[in-house]
């Protein structure tokens, strides 16, 4: 794509980087076939190619964002399916991130959108506030029908619908400190684990299962003091200063561990967080005080399935054998390029694993997308559920809390984190609401899969 930025414009590092991204686009349109919003809406401006034209025009002209541009950028899920498809290597993720930051700086949204975004940014990244908000949602649920009458309040109806009916149980998995393996086990590694924000409230058992499993494998797990939200939620709203503040706090927390007793990895159990943390090196590249340490942190960041695949696993000890359909979160398959590893781990653990049709398409969760764009998110959810149910699963596994919350209520079967199933297979408790297992995979198959993973 030909660009016409001025020399003065290119002095801005963000603009200069976006210009190099724009130049890689060859207008081929391959991205349109795999873009969830284009497939759903059929509007060229709701495709990556269309948005690239809008972003180019906005940045090149140096003008403030306008309503048309904001509308179509807001409809982007940041699922990054387009990056998986693109034959030219267009870095759409960083381009749309820059566009969102520019929109946040130059565009004044309608009052109800400003209020909604301010509430999301002030509540979701902070576990104590989020837990209090969930209690408020229980009281507000009876008024959902009233709120749904007006367009301005429909997102608040979506928030009420997503809130669990019962308060999720608490766990000590978020308490700072070290969890060491039993003394008779040889230590195989030392890792930090991201506590996170929303997941630590909605499903603290995911990290508890991760810690149990890693401890049984001889891995020490530390929850660093000073850790906070990864910054993804505000980052995707264009609130760049807030996102970088969260990133710096985490880099500080993990750097203390790296420079102290050392870390083999930083384990992440929410793939949306993983995509962002693996990008800290880029996000903080211009910050002299943090650039080098952020790059180290990004290099150590591992999804739990990545880490498990890097160490030798024993044969499974509990009888599993259930029919599991694996739902791959967009942040996992497109953002982190982790595709086959979770499936292989589940198979090696004795499960029979299927994957749905159109697995590349987003379920509609996408951070806060199912709140800010509830209609489109709802259509994507229906499409995803139809494909998942067609595989006749007994349980659906996923690696991202957003997807789990988006789909669980209407899936018809338990929808739980992949690591909970693996924890069960390797000696942990059976997750709630699952049917009984039917025996492990044949030993020859299990050994072959474990050998392949290691």
TORTI-362817 format. One record per residue (C-alpha): z, x, y; residue in three letters; residue number from 1. Coordinates in nm, 2 decimals. Example, Ala and Ser with C-alpha at 12.3 -4.5 7.8 and 13.67 -1.06 7.14 Angstrom:
@w 0.78&u 1.23&v -0.45&code ala&pos 1
@w 0.71&u 1.37&v -0.11&code ser&pos 2
This chain:
@w 0.00&u 0.00&v 0.00&code unk&pos 1
@w -0.10&u 0.14&v 0.34&code unk&pos 2
@w 0.19&u 0.15&v 0.59&code unk&pos 3
@w 0.19&u 0.20&v 0.97&code unk&pos 4
@w 0.55&u 0.30&v 1.06&code unk&pos 5
@w 0.59&u 0.51&v 1.37&code unk&pos 6
@w 0.74&u 0.86&v 1.37&code unk&pos 7
@w 1.04&u 0.73&v 1.55&code unk&pos 8
@w 1.10&u 0.46&v 1.29&code unk&pos 9
@w 1.07&u 0.71&v 1.01&code unk&pos 10
@w 1.36&u 0.91&v 1.16&code unk&pos 11
@w 1.58&u 0.64&v 1.01&code unk&pos 12
@w 1.65&u 0.76&v 0.65&code unk&pos 13
@w 1.67&u 0.40&v 0.53&code unk&pos 14
@w 1.33&u 0.31&v 0.68&code unk&pos 15
@w 1.18&u 0.64&v 0.55&code unk&pos 16
@w 1.29&u 0.57&v 0.20&code unk&pos 17
@w 1.16&u 0.21&v 0.21&code unk&pos 18
@w 0.83&u 0.34&v 0.34&code unk&pos 19
@w 0.79&u 0.56&v 0.03&code unk&pos 20
@w 0.87&u 0.26&v -0.19&code unk&pos 21
@w 0.61&u 0.04&v -0.01&code unk&pos 22
@w 0.34&u 0.30&v -0.05&code unk&pos 23
@w 0.37&u 0.29&v -0.43&code unk&pos 24
@w 0.29&u -0.08&v -0.45&code unk&pos 25
@w -0.08&u -0.13&v -0.55&code unk&pos 26
@w -0.08&u -0.52&v -0.53&code unk&pos 27
@w -0.15&u -0.55&v -0.90&code unk&pos 28
@w 0.06&u -0.86&v -0.94&code unk&pos 29
@w 0.20&u -0.77&v -1.28&code unk&pos 30
@w 0.55&u -0.84&v -1.14&code unk&pos 31
@w 0.47&u -1.21&v -1.08&code unk&pos 32
@w 0.44&u -1.29&v -1.45&code unk&pos 33
@w 0.80&u -1.18&v -1.52&code unk&pos 34
@w 0.97&u -1.29&v -1.19&code unk&pos 35
@w 1.20&u -1.58&v -1.26&code unk&pos 36
@w 1.16&u -1.74&v -0.92&code unk&pos 37
@w 0.78&u -1.72&v -0.92&code unk&pos 38
@w 0.77&u -1.86&v -1.27&code unk&pos 39
@w 1.00&u -2.14&v -1.16&code unk&pos 40
@w 0.87&u -2.22&v -0.81&code unk&pos 41
@w 0.51&u -2.10&v -0.83&code unk&pos 42
@w 0.51&u -1.97&v -0.47&code unk&pos 43
@w 0.36&u -1.62&v -0.41&code unk&pos 44
@w 0.63&u -1.55&v -0.14&code unk&pos 45
@w 0.89&u -1.61&v -0.41&code unk&pos 46
@w 0.74&u -1.32&v -0.62&code unk&pos 47
@w 0.82&u -0.95&v -0.58&code unk&pos 48
@w 0.47&u -0.89&v -0.44&code unk&pos 49
@w 0.51&u -1.16&v -0.18&code unk&pos 50
@w 0.86&u -1.04&v -0.08&code unk&pos 51
@w 0.73&u -0.69&v -0.05&code unk&pos 52
@w 0.47&u -0.81&v 0.21&code unk&pos 53
@w 0.74&u -0.99&v 0.40&code unk&pos 54
@w 0.97&u -0.69&v 0.40&code unk&pos 55
@w 0.69&u -0.46&v 0.50&code unk&pos 56
@w 0.60&u -0.68&v 0.80&code unk&pos 57
@w 0.96&u -0.72&v 0.90&code unk&pos 58
@w 1.05&u -0.35&v 0.89&code unk&pos 59
@w 0.71&u -0.22&v 1.02&code unk&pos 60
@w 0.72&u -0.44&v 1.32&code unk&pos 61
@w 1.08&u -0.35&v 1.39&code unk&pos 62
@w 1.16&u -0.72&v 1.45&code unk&pos 63
@w 1.46&u -0.92&v 1.36&code unk&pos 64
@w 1.45&u -1.12&v 1.04&code unk&pos 65
@w 1.32&u -1.47&v 1.07&code unk&pos 66
@w 1.40&u -1.79&v 0.88&code unk&pos 67
@w 1.09&u -1.76&v 0.66&code unk&pos 68
@w 1.16&u -1.41&v 0.55&code unk&pos 69
@w 1.53&u -1.49&v 0.49&code unk&pos 70
@w 1.45&u -1.79&v 0.28&code unk&pos 71
@w 1.24&u -1.60&v 0.04&code unk&pos 72
@w 1.46&u -1.29&v 0.02&code unk&pos 73
@w 1.76&u -1.51&v -0.04&code unk&pos 74
@w 1.58&u -1.67&v -0.33&code unk&pos 75
@w 1.55&u -1.32&v -0.50&code unk&pos 76
@w 1.80&u -1.29&v -0.79&code unk&pos 77
@w 1.79&u -0.91&v -0.79&code unk&pos 78
@w 1.73&u -0.94&v -1.16&code unk&pos 79
@w 1.50&u -0.64&v -1.14&code unk&pos 80
@w 1.26&u -0.77&v -1.41&code unk&pos 81
@w 0.98&u -0.67&v -1.18&code unk&pos 82
@w 1.09&u -0.31&v -1.21&code unk&pos 83
@w 1.07&u -0.32&v -1.58&code unk&pos 84
@w 0.71&u -0.47&v -1.55&code unk&pos 85
@w 0.58&u -0.26&v -1.26&code unk&pos 86
@w 0.32&u 0.01&v -1.38&code unk&pos 87
@w 0.35&u 0.19&v -1.05&code unk&pos 88
@w 0.73&u 0.26&v -1.05&code unk&pos 89
@w 0.80&u 0.06&v -0.73&code unk&pos 90
@w 1.17&u 0.08&v -0.66&code unk&pos 91
@w 1.21&u -0.28&v -0.56&code unk&pos 92
@w 1.59&u -0.27&v -0.60&code unk&pos 93
@w 1.64&u -0.03&v -0.31&code unk&pos 94
@w 1.38&u -0.20&v -0.10&code unk&pos 95
@w 1.53&u -0.54&v -0.13&code unk&pos 96
@w 1.88&u -0.39&v -0.07&code unk&pos 97
@w 1.75&u -0.25&v 0.26&code unk&pos 98
@w 1.59&u -0.58&v 0.35&code unk&pos 99
@w 1.92&u -0.76&v 0.29&code unk&pos 100
@w 2.12&u -0.52&v 0.51&code unk&pos 101
@w 1.86&u -0.56&v 0.79&code unk&pos 102
@w 1.89&u -0.94&v 0.76&code unk&pos 103
@w 2.26&u -0.92&v 0.78&code unk&pos 104
@w 2.24&u -0.72&v 1.10&code unk&pos 105
@w 1.97&u -0.91&v 1.27&code unk&pos 106
@w 1.97&u -1.28&v 1.16&code unk&pos 107
@w 2.22&u -1.55&v 1.25&code unk&pos 108
@w 2.25&u -1.79&v 0.96&code unk&pos 109
@w 2.34&u -2.16&v 1.00&code unk&pos 110
@w 2.71&u -2.21&v 1.03&code unk&pos 111
@w 2.76&u -2.34&v 0.67&code unk&pos 112
@w 2.59&u -2.04&v 0.52&code unk&pos 113
@w 2.79&u -1.80&v 0.73&code unk&pos 114
@w 3.11&u -1.98&v 0.62&code unk&pos 115
@w 3.01&u -1.98&v 0.25&code unk&pos 116
@w 2.93&u -1.61&v 0.25&code unk&pos 117
@w 3.24&u -1.52&v 0.44&code unk&pos 118
@w 3.45&u -1.71&v 0.19&code unk&pos 119
@w 3.27&u -1.54&v -0.11&code unk&pos 120
@w 3.32&u -1.19&v 0.05&code unk&pos 121
@w 3.68&u -1.25&v 0.13&code unk&pos 122
@w 3.78&u -1.40&v -0.20&code unk&pos 123
@w 3.58&u -1.28&v -0.51&code unk&pos 124
@w 3.63&u -0.90&v -0.48&code unk&pos 125
@w 4.01&u -0.94&v -0.46&code unk&pos 126
@w 4.17&u -1.06&v -0.79&code unk&pos 127
@w 4.49&u -1.20&v -0.64&code unk&pos 128
@w 4.29&u -1.41&v -0.39&code unk&pos 129
@w 4.04&u -1.51&v -0.65&code unk&pos 130
@w 4.32&u -1.64&v -0.88&code unk&pos 131
@w 4.47&u -1.84&v -0.60&code unk&pos 132
@w 4.12&u -1.98&v -0.53&code unk&pos 133
@w 4.08&u -2.09&v -0.89&code unk&pos 134
@w 4.41&u -2.28&v -0.86&code unk&pos 135
@w 4.27&u -2.45&v -0.55&code unk&pos 136
@w 3.95&u -2.54&v -0.73&code unk&pos 137
@w 4.15&u -2.73&v -0.99&code unk&pos 138
@w 4.29&u -2.94&v -0.71&code unk&pos 139
@w 3.95&u -2.98&v -0.55&code unk&pos 140
@w 3.75&u -3.07&v -0.86&code unk&pos 141
@w 3.80&u -3.45&v -0.81&code unk&pos 142
@w 3.62&u -3.43&v -0.48&code unk&pos 143
@w 3.31&u -3.26&v -0.61&code unk&pos 144
@w 3.11&u -3.58&v -0.60&code unk&pos 145
@w 3.18&u -3.62&v -0.23&code unk&pos 146
@w 3.09&u -3.26&v -0.15&code unk&pos 147
@w 2.76&u -3.30&v -0.33&code unk&pos 148
@w 2.64&u -3.56&v -0.09&code unk&pos 149
@w 2.55&u -3.31&v 0.18&code unk&pos 150
@w 2.32&u -3.01&v 0.15&code unk&pos 151
@w 2.56&u -2.79&v 0.35&code unk&pos 152
@w 2.84&u -2.84&v 0.10&code unk&pos 153
@w 2.65&u -2.83&v -0.23&code unk&pos 154
@w 2.73&u -2.46&v -0.28&code unk&pos 155
@w 3.10&u -2.55&v -0.27&code unk&pos 156
@w 3.03&u -2.81&v -0.54&code unk&pos 157
@w 2.87&u -2.54&v -0.75&code unk&pos 158
@w 3.18&u -2.32&v -0.71&code unk&pos 159
@w 3.40&u -2.61&v -0.83&code unk&pos 160
@w 3.17&u -2.66&v -1.13&code unk&pos 161
@w 3.19&u -2.29&v -1.23&code unk&pos 162
@w 3.57&u -2.27&v -1.20&code unk&pos 163
@w 3.74&u -2.29&v -1.54&code unk&pos 164
@w 3.94&u -2.61&v -1.61&code unk&pos 165
@w 4.24&u -2.41&v -1.72&code unk&pos 166
@w 4.37&u -2.09&v -1.56&code unk&pos 167
@w 4.27&u -1.79&v -1.76&code unk&pos 168
@w 4.56&u -1.60&v -1.92&code unk&pos 169
@w 4.68&u -1.28&v -1.76&code unk&pos 170
@w 4.67&u -0.94&v -1.93&code unk&pos 171
@w 4.83&u -0.60&v -1.87&code unk&pos 172
@w 4.49&u -0.44&v -1.92&code unk&pos 173
@w 4.46&u -0.41&v -1.54&code unk&pos 174
@w 4.79&u -0.23&v -1.49&code unk&pos 175
@w 4.73&u 0.13&v -1.38&code unk&pos 176
@w 4.83&u 0.39&v -1.64&code unk&pos 177
@w 4.71&u 0.56&v -1.96&code unk&pos 178
@w 4.67&u 0.39&v -2.30&code unk&pos 179
@w 4.67&u 0.66&v -2.57&code unk&pos 180
@w 4.57&u 0.63&v -2.94&code unk&pos 181
@w 4.84&u 0.64&v -3.21&code unk&pos 182
@w 4.98&u 0.99&v -3.26&code unk&pos 183
@w 4.83&u 1.03&v -3.61&code unk&pos 184
@w 4.48&u 1.00&v -3.47&code unk&pos 185
@w 4.28&u 1.30&v -3.35&code unk&pos 186
@w 4.19&u 1.25&v -2.98&code unk&pos 187
@w 3.82&u 1.21&v -2.95&code unk&pos 188
@w 3.79&u 1.16&v -2.58&code unk&pos 189
@w 3.94&u 1.04&v -2.25&code unk&pos 190
@w 3.78&u 0.77&v -2.04&code unk&pos 191
@w 3.86&u 0.56&v -1.74&code unk&pos 192
@w 3.79&u 0.19&v -1.75&code unk&pos 193
@w 3.68&u -0.03&v -1.46&code unk&pos 194
@w 3.92&u -0.32&v -1.41&code unk&pos 195
@w 3.69&u -0.49&v -1.17&code unk&pos 196
@w 3.75&u -0.81&v -0.97&code unk&pos 197
@w 3.62&u -1.14&v -1.11&code unk&pos 198
@w 3.63&u -1.04&v -1.47&code unk&pos 199
@w 3.99&u -0.92&v -1.45&code unk&pos 200
@w 4.08&u -1.28&v -1.36&code unk&pos 201
@w 3.83&u -1.48&v -1.56&code unk&pos 202
@w 3.84&u -1.29&v -1.88&code unk&pos 203
@w 4.10&u -1.01&v -1.89&code unk&pos 204
@w 4.08&u -1.01&v -2.27&code unk&pos 205
@w 3.74&u -0.83&v -2.25&code unk&pos 206
@w 3.90&u -0.51&v -2.12&code unk&pos 207
@w 4.20&u -0.56&v -2.35&code unk&pos 208
@w 3.96&u -0.57&v -2.65&code unk&pos 209
@w 3.78&u -0.26&v -2.52&code unk&pos 210
@w 4.11&u -0.06&v -2.49&code unk&pos 211
@w 4.22&u -0.17&v -2.83&code unk&pos 212
@w 3.89&u -0.07&v -2.99&code unk&pos 213
@w 3.87&u 0.27&v -2.81&code unk&pos 214
@w 4.23&u 0.35&v -2.90&code unk&pos 215
@w 4.17&u 0.28&v -3.26&code unk&pos 216
@w 3.87&u 0.52&v -3.24&code unk&pos 217
@w 4.09&u 0.79&v -3.10&code unk&pos 218
@w 3.99&u 0.76&v -2.74&code unk&pos 219
@w 4.25&u 0.76&v -2.46&code unk&pos 220
@w 4.18&u 0.50&v -2.19&code unk&pos 221
@w 4.31&u 0.53&v -1.84&code unk&pos 222
@w 4.32&u 0.26&v -1.57&code unk&pos 223
@w 4.32&u 0.47&v -1.25&code unk&pos 224
@w 4.55&u 0.37&v -0.96&code unk&pos 225
@w 4.35&u 0.28&v -0.64&code unk&pos 226
@w 4.05&u 0.14&v -0.83&code unk&pos 227
@w 3.89&u -0.18&v -0.67&code unk&pos 228
@w 3.59&u -0.40&v -0.68&code unk&pos 229
@w 3.27&u -0.21&v -0.75&code unk&pos 230
@w 3.11&u -0.36&v -0.43&code unk&pos 231
@w 2.82&u -0.53&v -0.60&code unk&pos 232
@w 2.91&u -0.88&v -0.47&code unk&pos 233
@w 2.90&u -0.79&v -0.11&code unk&pos 234
@w 2.62&u -0.53&v -0.16&code unk&pos 235
@w 2.38&u -0.81&v -0.26&code unk&pos 236
@w 2.48&u -1.01&v 0.04&code unk&pos 237
@w 2.37&u -0.73&v 0.27&code unk&pos 238
@w 2.73&u -0.64&v 0.38&code unk&pos 239
@w 2.66&u -0.27&v 0.34&code unk&pos 240
@w 2.97&u -0.14&v 0.52&code unk&pos 241
@w 3.20&u -0.34&v 0.29&code unk&pos 242
@w 3.01&u -0.23&v -0.02&code unk&pos 243
@w 3.03&u 0.14&v 0.07&code unk&pos 244
@w 3.40&u 0.10&v 0.15&code unk&pos 245
@w 3.46&u -0.03&v -0.21&code unk&pos 246
@w 3.24&u 0.25&v -0.35&code unk&pos 247
@w 3.44&u 0.52&v -0.16&code unk&pos 248
@w 3.77&u 0.38&v -0.29&code unk&pos 249
@w 3.65&u 0.40&v -0.65&code unk&pos 250
@w 3.50&u 0.74&v -0.61&code unk&pos 251
@w 3.83&u 0.86&v -0.48&code unk&pos 252
@w 4.02&u 0.70&v -0.77&code unk&pos 253
@w 3.79&u 0.83&v -1.04&code unk&pos 254
@w 3.76&u 1.18&v -0.88&code unk&pos 255
@w 4.14&u 1.22&v -0.91&code unk&pos 256
@w 4.10&u 1.17&v -1.28&code unk&pos 257
@w 3.80&u 1.39&v -1.31&code unk&pos 258
@w 3.97&u 1.67&v -1.13&code unk&pos 259
@w 4.30&u 1.62&v -1.31&code unk&pos 260
@w 4.29&u 1.58&v -1.69&code unk&pos 261
@w 3.91&u 1.51&v -1.69&code unk&pos 262
@w 3.70&u 1.22&v -1.80&code unk&pos 263
@w 3.43&u 1.19&v -2.06&code unk&pos 264
@w 3.30&u 0.86&v -1.92&code unk&pos 265
@w 3.38&u 0.58&v -1.69&code unk&pos 266
@w 3.36&u 0.27&v -1.91&code unk&pos 267
@w 3.22&u -0.05&v -1.76&code unk&pos 268
@w 3.23&u -0.39&v -1.94&code unk&pos 269
@w 3.05&u -0.60&v -1.68&code unk&pos 270
@w 2.69&u -0.49&v -1.66&code unk&pos 271
@w 2.64&u -0.61&v -1.30&code unk&pos 272
@w 2.91&u -0.36&v -1.20&code unk&pos 273
@w 2.75&u -0.09&v -1.41&code unk&pos 274
@w 2.42&u -0.12&v -1.23&code unk&pos 275
@w 2.59&u -0.07&v -0.90&code unk&pos 276
@w 2.82&u 0.21&v -1.00&code unk&pos 277
@w 2.53&u 0.40&v -1.15&code unk&pos 278
@w 2.37&u 0.37&v -0.80&code unk&pos 279
@w 2.67&u 0.51&v -0.61&code unk&pos 280
@w 2.50&u 0.85&v -0.59&code unk&pos 281
@w 2.21&u 0.69&v -0.40&code unk&pos 282
@w 2.43&u 0.45&v -0.19&code unk&pos 283
@w 2.65&u 0.74&v -0.06&code unk&pos 284
@w 2.37&u 1.01&v -0.05&code unk&pos 285
@w 2.40&u 1.03&v 0.33&code unk&pos 286
@w 2.78&u 1.06&v 0.33&code unk&pos 287
@w 2.86&u 1.44&v 0.32&code unk&pos 288
@w 3.22&u 1.38&v 0.22&code unk&pos 289
@w 3.12&u 1.16&v -0.08&code unk&pos 290
@w 2.76&u 1.24&v -0.19&code unk&pos 291
@w 2.84&u 1.50&v -0.45&code unk&pos 292
@w 3.14&u 1.32&v -0.60&code unk&pos 293
@w 2.95&u 0.99&v -0.60&code unk&pos 294
@w 2.67&u 1.15&v -0.80&code unk&pos 295
@w 2.92&u 1.28&v -1.05&code unk&pos 296
@w 3.07&u 0.93&v -1.08&code unk&pos 297
@w 2.73&u 0.77&v -1.14&code unk&pos 298
@w 2.65&u 1.02&v -1.41&code unk&pos 299
@w 2.98&u 0.94&v -1.59&code unk&pos 300
@w 2.94&u 0.56&v -1.57&code unk&pos 301
@w 2.86&u 0.41&v -1.91&code unk&pos 302
@w 2.84&u 0.06&v -2.03&code unk&pos 303
@w 3.08&u 0.01&v -2.32&code unk&pos 304
@w 2.79&u -0.02&v -2.57&code unk&pos 305
@w 2.64&u 0.30&v -2.44&code unk&pos 306
@w 2.96&u 0.49&v -2.50&code unk&pos 307
@w 3.02&u 0.34&v -2.85&code unk&pos 308
@w 2.67&u 0.44&v -2.95&code unk&pos 309
@w 2.75&u 0.80&v -2.84&code unk&pos 310
@w 3.04&u 0.84&v -3.08&code unk&pos 311
@w 3.06&u 0.82&v -3.46&code unk&pos 312
@w 3.18&u 0.48&v -3.57&code unk&pos 313
@w 3.35&u 0.40&v -3.90&code unk&pos 314
@w 3.23&u 0.13&v -4.14&code unk&pos 315
@w 3.35&u -0.22&v -4.02&code unk&pos 316
@w 3.68&u -0.34&v -4.17&code unk&pos 317
@w 3.68&u -0.71&v -4.10&code unk&pos 318
@w 3.44&u -0.96&v -4.25&code unk&pos 319
@w 3.20&u -1.08&v -3.98&code unk&pos 320
@w 2.85&u -1.19&v -4.09&code unk&pos 321
@w 2.81&u -1.46&v -3.83&code unk&pos 322
@w 2.47&u -1.55&v -3.68&code unk&pos 323
@w 2.49&u -1.40&v -3.33&code unk&pos 324
@w 2.23&u -1.45&v -3.06&code unk&pos 325
@w 2.24&u -1.17&v -2.81&code unk&pos 326
@w 2.18&u -1.26&v -2.45&code unk&pos 327
@w 2.09&u -0.95&v -2.25&code unk&pos 328
@w 2.20&u -0.97&v -1.89&code unk&pos 329
@w 1.93&u -0.87&v -1.64&code unk&pos 330
@w 2.16&u -0.60&v -1.50&code unk&pos 331
@w 2.18&u -0.46&v -1.86&code unk&pos 332
@w 1.82&u -0.47&v -1.96&code unk&pos 333
@w 1.64&u -0.42&v -1.63&code unk&pos 334
@w 1.91&u -0.26&v -1.41&code unk&pos 335
@w 2.04&u -0.01&v -1.67&code unk&pos 336
@w 1.75&u -0.01&v -1.92&code unk&pos 337
@w 2.00&u -0.08&v -2.21&code unk&pos 338
@w 1.80&u -0.30&v -2.45&code unk&pos 339
@w 1.84&u -0.22&v -2.82&code unk&pos 340
@w 2.18&u -0.05&v -2.83&code unk&pos 341
@w 2.40&u -0.37&v -2.82&code unk&pos 342
@w 2.19&u -0.53&v -3.09&code unk&pos 343
@w 2.21&u -0.23&v -3.31&code unk&pos 344
@w 2.59&u -0.21&v -3.27&code unk&pos 345
@w 2.63&u -0.58&v -3.36&code unk&pos 346
@w 2.41&u -0.54&v -3.67&code unk&pos 347
@w 2.60&u -0.23&v -3.78&code unk&pos 348
@w 2.92&u -0.43&v -3.74&code unk&pos 349
@w 2.80&u -0.68&v -4.00&code unk&pos 350
@w 2.66&u -0.96&v -3.78&code unk&pos 351
@w 2.32&u -1.12&v -3.82&code unk&pos 352
@w 2.16&u -1.09&v -3.48&code unk&pos 353
@w 1.88&u -1.28&v -3.31&code unk&pos 354
@w 1.74&u -1.27&v -2.96&code unk&pos 355
@w 1.59&u -1.56&v -2.77&code unk&pos 356
@w 1.24&u -1.62&v -2.64&code unk&pos 357
@w 1.18&u -1.51&v -2.28&code unk&pos 358
@w 1.48&u -1.28&v -2.30&code unk&pos 359
@w 1.35&u -1.10&v -1.99&code unk&pos 360
@w 1.41&u -1.41&v -1.77&code unk&pos 361
@w 1.74&u -1.44&v -1.58&code unk&pos 362
@w 1.99&u -1.71&v -1.66&code unk&pos 363
@w 2.05&u -1.79&v -1.29&code unk&pos 364
@w 2.39&u -1.63&v -1.25&code unk&pos 365
@w 2.30&u -1.31&v -1.06&code unk&pos 366
@w 2.64&u -1.24&v -0.89&code unk&pos 367
@w 2.68&u -1.53&v -0.64&code unk&pos 368
@w 2.33&u -1.67&v -0.68&code unk&pos 369
@w 2.44&u -1.97&v -0.88&code unk&pos 370
@w 2.66&u -2.06&v -0.58&code unk&pos 371
@w 2.42&u -1.98&v -0.29&code unk&pos 372
@w 2.11&u -2.11&v -0.47&code unk&pos 373
@w 2.25&u -2.37&v -0.71&code unk&pos 374
@w 1.93&u -2.57&v -0.76&code unk&pos 375
@w 1.71&u -2.27&v -0.87&code unk&pos 376
@w 2.00&u -2.13&v -1.07&code unk&pos 377
@w 2.04&u -2.46&v -1.25&code unk&pos 378
@w 1.67&u -2.47&v -1.35&code unk&pos 379
@w 1.69&u -2.11&v -1.48&code unk&pos 380
@w 2.01&u -2.20&v -1.67&code unk&pos 381
@w 1.84&u -2.50&v -1.85&code unk&pos 382
@w 1.55&u -2.28&v -1.95&code unk&pos 383
@w 1.78&u -2.00&v -2.08&code unk&pos 384
@w 2.00&u -2.25&v -2.28&code unk&pos 385
@w 1.70&u -2.41&v -2.44&code unk&pos 386
@w 1.58&u -2.07&v -2.56&code unk&pos 387
@w 1.93&u -1.97&v -2.68&code unk&pos 388
@w 1.99&u -2.29&v -2.87&code unk&pos 389
@w 1.65&u -2.26&v -3.04&code unk&pos 390
@w 1.78&u -1.96&v -3.24&code unk&pos 391
@w 2.06&u -2.17&v -3.40&code unk&pos 392
@w 2.35&u -1.93&v -3.32&code unk&pos 393
@w 2.71&u -1.96&v -3.43&code unk&pos 394
@w 2.81&u -1.75&v -3.14&code unk&pos 395
@w 2.63&u -1.60&v -2.83&code unk&pos 396
@w 2.71&u -1.25&v -2.72&code unk&pos 397
@w 2.66&u -1.11&v -2.37&code unk&pos 398
@w 2.77&u -0.81&v -2.18&code unk&pos 399
@w 2.82&u -0.96&v -1.83&code unk&pos 400
@w 3.09&u -1.20&v -1.71&code unk&pos 401
@w 2.85&u -1.37&v -1.47&code unk&pos 402
@w 2.62&u -1.47&v -1.76&code unk&pos 403
@w 2.91&u -1.59&v -1.97&code unk&pos 404
@w 3.05&u -1.81&v -1.70&code unk&pos 405
@w 2.70&u -1.95&v -1.62&code unk&pos 406
@w 2.61&u -2.05&v -1.98&code unk&pos 407
@w 2.94&u -2.10&v -2.17&code unk&pos 408
@w 3.01&u -2.46&v -2.06&code unk&pos 409
@w 2.68&u -2.60&v -2.21&code unk&pos 410
@w 2.59&u -2.35&v -2.48&code unk&pos 411
@w 2.74&u -2.56&v -2.76&code unk&pos 412
@w 2.89&u -2.25&v -2.93&code unk&pos 413
@w 3.13&u -1.98&v -2.83&code unk&pos 414
@w 2.98&u -1.74&v -2.57&code unk&pos 415
@w 3.18&u -1.42&v -2.56&code unk&pos 416
@w 3.15&u -1.06&v -2.46&code unk&pos 417
@w 2.99&u -0.82&v -2.71&code unk&pos 418
@w 3.29&u -0.59&v -2.72&code unk&pos 419
@w 3.52&u -0.87&v -2.84&code unk&pos 420
@w 3.30&u -0.91&v -3.15&code unk&pos 421
@w 3.29&u -0.53&v -3.21&code unk&pos 422
@w 3.67&u -0.51&v -3.16&code unk&pos 423
@w 3.71&u -0.78&v -3.44&code unk&pos 424
@w 3.46&u -0.60&v -3.67&code unk&pos 425
@w 3.65&u -0.27&v -3.64&code unk&pos 426
@w 4.00&u -0.40&v -3.71&code unk&pos 427
@w 4.10&u -0.61&v -3.40&code unk&pos 428
@w 4.19&u -0.98&v -3.38&code unk&pos 429
@w 3.92&u -1.25&v -3.43&code unk&pos 430
@w 3.83&u -1.40&v -3.10&code unk&pos 431
@w 3.94&u -1.75&v -3.03&code unk&pos 432
@w 3.72&u -2.04&v -3.13&code unk&pos 433
@w 3.50&u -1.84&v -3.37&code unk&pos 434
@w 3.42&u -1.96&v -3.72&code unk&pos 435
@w 3.54&u -1.75&v -4.01&code unk&pos 436
@w 3.33&u -1.45&v -4.10&code unk&pos 437
@w 3.13&u -1.44&v -4.42&code unk&pos 438
@w 3.15&u -1.07&v -4.52&code unk&pos 439
@w 3.02&u -0.75&v -4.37&code unk&pos 440
@w 2.66&u -0.63&v -4.38&code unk&pos 441
@w 2.56&u -0.44&v -4.71&code unk&pos 442
@w 2.70&u -0.09&v -4.70&code unk&pos 443
@w 2.36&u 0.07&v -4.72&code unk&pos 444
@w 2.24&u -0.12&v -4.42&code unk&pos 445
@w 2.56&u -0.06&v -4.22&code unk&pos 446
@w 2.55&u 0.32&v -4.29&code unk&pos 447
@w 2.18&u 0.33&v -4.19&code unk&pos 448
@w 2.25&u 0.15&v -3.86&code unk&pos 449
@w 2.56&u 0.36&v -3.79&code unk&pos 450
@w 2.37&u 0.68&v -3.86&code unk&pos 451
@w 2.09&u 0.57&v -3.62&code unk&pos 452
@w 2.35&u 0.50&v -3.34&code unk&pos 453
@w 2.52&u 0.84&v -3.38&code unk&pos 454
